[in-house]
Amino acid sequence: MPGVLGAARAWWLETWRGGRYLLGTLTAAAVTLAAAPFLCRPALAQLWAEHHRRRAGALLGQPVEPHPRTARRNLAWCVTQILAGLPAGAVALLCAGTLSLTPVITTLWWAFPTAPWLPVISVPLTGWGTALSLGLLNLVLLAALAALVLPLLARAHARCCLAVLAPSLAEQLVERVTELTRTRTDVLQAHSAELRRIERDLHDGTQARLVAIAMRLAVAGESLSDGPETAATLVRQAHAETEDAMTELRSVIRTIYPPVLADQGLAGAVSTLATRAGVPTRIDVGPLGDIPAAVEAVAYFAVTEALANIARHSRASNASVRLTRSGPLLCAKITDDGTGGADAARGSGLDGMRRRAAALDGTMDISSPPGGPTVITVELPCA
């Protein structure tokens, strides 16, 4: 019984969504026809077409990204909207009208004793028995017809709308070249910034310590014959400086490619990160297969930055990291139950994550409403 009720509810919702979409399409087609002279303006036509493109995408459950449109494509959509939208919307209006008239005619059958039943069963109504029985049958048949026709017709119109407004191959190539140019610029800027950071770390840290070591060893060599104790003290200090220099050098190397990735792989490295996170973190890793080293590094740094942000800013009590592989796509999803409000436009760390992902033709998505939760999803192609 629950299964039947669920199927009936899904059927009703699908029919309702299809009918509502088609009635809106009928209105839009009429407005398009009436406002055709105004829609010759490219900016207005662009807004009008983009609005209905989002409607079509919402009906089909497809994400619709904004794309620049040419005036010719918008004009083609307006013509298609009028030619296809008016008849499709008229079908929905006919279904809605007859369904609405059914209970009215059933109740007022006595006022039209010679009128045939509308529109499926053409039998004159002569009494309450025929009115109620045939009225119910007519209502069921009309509802079944609407359930069969309206969703199919609505989806067909939505696909037609998206097809007419879809970018051409040349436009797709232009968008792709633009995106690659932007990501290449981001990569070069990030690479330059990384080189400057490494040079600064080596110059201010490791190099300064190595110079100090060399000076202490030189002084120790000169004082070896005259003051062995002084020389021994200098050697011990040089040894300590050497240990510090090695520690700093390992830290610099770790920011280039973490050795833990080479030793334990991405799953082990992320598990190690979770043990050092500032909040309790649950790790869920599915089968990952072979992943290129560059993809592993970007995923590792994304998780590192996300967990660091959670510890510093989110006020979260729990966090989770989920790594999955779907075909050629690696997905890292980091979730916390903090206060939300994370925004890549305001955070250099989050923007760095986006840039790293874009460098490999990947994406980063943030869902962080005020009050939480925050979900950061990084998807990276592994091919």
Residue pairs with C-beta under 8 A, 6 or more apart in sequence:
11 147
14 147
14 151
15 143
15 146
15 147
15 150
15 151
17 59
17 151
17 154
18 59
18 92
18 150
18 151
18 152
18 153
18 154
18 155
19 92
19 95
19 96
19 146
19 150
19 154
21 55
21 59
21 154
21 157
21 158
22 88
22 89
22 91
22 92
22 150
22 153
22 154
22 157
23 89
23 92
23 93
23 96
24 55
24 89
25 81
25 85
25 88
25 89
25 92
25 154
25 157
26 85
26 86
26 88
26 89
26 90
26 92
26 93
27 89
28 52
28 81
28 85
29 81
29 82
29 84
29 85
29 86
29 89
30 86
32 39
32 48
32 78
32 81
32 82
32 85
33 82
33 86
36 78
38 44
39 45
39 48
39 74
39 78
40 75
42 71
42 74
45 69
45 71
45 74
45 75
45 78
46 69
46 74
48 74
48 78
49 69
49 73
49 74
49 77
49 78
49 165
50 66
50 69
52 77
52 81
52 161
53 64
53 161
53 162
53 165
54 64
55 158
55 161
56 64
56 157
56 158
56 159
56 161
56 162
57 63
57 64
57 158
57 162
58 64
59 154
59 155
59 158
60 155
60 158
60 159
60 162
62 162
64 162
67 167
67 171
67 175
68 171
69 165
70 171
73 164
73 165
73 168
74 165
76 164
77 161
77 164
77 165
80 160
80 161
80 164
81 161
84 157
84 160
85 157
88 153
88 154
88 156
88 157
91 149
91 150
91 153
92 150
92 153
92 154
95 142
95 145
95 146
95 149
95 150
98 118
98 119
98 142
99 139
99 142
99 143
99 146
101 118
102 118
102 135
102 138
102 139
102 142
103 135
103 139
105 112
105 115
105 117
105 118
105 125
105 135
106 131
106 132
106 135
109 125
109 128
109 130
109 131
112 125
113 124
113 125
113 126
114 124
115 124
115 125
116 122
116 123
116 124
117 123
117 124
117 125
117 134
117 135
117 138
118 138
119 142
120 138
120 141
120 142
120 145
121 134
121 137
121 138
121 141
123 130
123 134
125 131
125 134
167 175
182 358
183 358
183 359
183 361
186 355
186 358
186 359
187 355
187 358
187 359
189 355
190 352
190 355
190 356
190 359
197 255
198 252
198 255
198 256
201 248
201 251
201 252
202 249
202 252
205 245
205 248
205 252
206 245
206 248
206 249
206 252
209 241
209 242
209 244
209 245
209 248
210 245
212 238
212 241
213 238
213 241
213 242
213 245
216 234
216 235
216 237
216 238
216 241
217 234
217 235
217 238
219 234
220 230
220 231
220 232
220 234
220 235
220 238
221 231
223 230
223 231
223 234
224 231
253 259
257 293
257 297
258 269
258 297
258 300
260 268
260 269
260 272
261 269
261 293
261 296
261 297
261 300
264 271
264 272
265 288
265 296
266 288
266 291
266 296
266 299
266 300
266 323
267 285
267 288
267 323
269 296
269 300
270 283
270 285
270 300
270 303
270 321
270 323
271 283
271 285
273 281
273 300
273 303
273 304
273 307
273 321
274 281
274 282
274 283
274 307
274 321
277 307
277 310
277 311
277 319
278 307
278 308
278 310
278 311
278 312
279 310
279 311
279 314
279 316
279 317
279 318
279 319
279 336
280 317
280 318
280 319
281 307
281 318
281 319
281 320
281 321
282 318
282 319
282 320
282 321
283 320
283 321
284 320
284 321
284 322
284 323
285 322
285 323
286 322
286 323
286 324
286 325
287 325
288 323
288 325
288 330
289 325
289 382
290 382
291 299
291 325
291 330
291 382
292 382
294 360
295 330
295 360
295 380
295 381
295 382
298 356
298 357
298 359
298 360
298 362
298 378
298 380
299 323
299 330
299 332
299 378
299 380
301 353
301 356
302 332
302 334
302 353
302 356
302 357
302 364
302 376
302 378
303 321
303 332
303 334
305 349
305 350
305 352
305 353
306 321
306 334
306 353
306 376
307 319
307 321
307 334
308 349
309 342
309 347
309 349
309 350
310 316
310 319
310 334
310 336
310 338
310 374
313 338
313 342
314 336
314 338
314 339
314 340
314 342
314 372
314 374
315 338
315 339
316 336
316 337
316 338
316 339
316 372
316 374
317 337
318 336
318 337
319 334
319 335
319 336
319 337
320 334
320 335
320 336
321 332
321 333
321 334
321 335
322 331
322 332
322 333
322 334
322 335
323 330
323 331
323 332
324 330
324 331
324 333
325 331
325 382
328 381
328 382
328 383
329 379
329 380
329 381
329 382
330 379
330 380
330 381
330 382
331 377
331 378
331 379
331 380
332 377
332 378
332 379
332 380
333 375
333 376
333 377
333 378
334 375
334 376
334 378
335 373
335 374
335 375
335 376
336 372
336 373
336 374
337 372
337 373
338 372
338 373
338 374
339 370
339 371
339 372
340 368
340 369
340 370
340 371
340 372
340 373
340 374
341 368
341 369
341 370
342 350
342 366
342 368
342 374
342 376
343 350
343 366
343 368
344 350
344 351
344 353
344 354
344 364
344 366
345 351
350 364
350 366
350 376
353 364
353 376
353 378
354 364
357 363
357 364
357 378
357 379
357 380
358 364
360 380
360 381
361 381
362 378
362 379
362 380
362 381
363 378
363 379
364 376
364 377
364 378
364 379
365 376
365 377
365 379
366 374
366 375
366 376
366 377
367 374
367 375
367 377
368 374
368 375
368 376
